[in-house]
Amino acid sequence: MAANQTTKPAPRRKSKRERRMKMAIYIMIIAMIVSSITYGLALFVNM
């Protein structure tokens, strides 16, 4: 009847908790990069 029909599961949506955790991690990484850049600028200005 339907021989070429595959039965693969639907792609699972990420939960709100998973998305919040990922956003928090991204924000922390961006904050670390910005703080290291500003620290480098402060060292450069004080020379």
Secondary structure as the mmCIF struct_conf table of DSSP 4:
data_model
#
loop_
_struct_conf.conf_type_id
_struct_conf.id
_struct_conf.beg_label_comp_id
_struct_conf.beg_label_asym_id
_struct_conf.beg_label_seq_id
_struct_conf.end_label_comp_id
_struct_conf.end_label_asym_id
_struct_conf.end_label_seq_id
TURN_TY1_P TURN_TY1_P1 ALA A 3 ASN A 4
HELX_LH_PP_P HELX_LH_PP_P1 LYS A 8 SER A 15
HELX_RH_AL_P HELX_RH_AL_P1 LYS A 16 VAL A 45
TURN_TY1_P TURN_TY1_P2 ASN A 46 ASN A 46
#
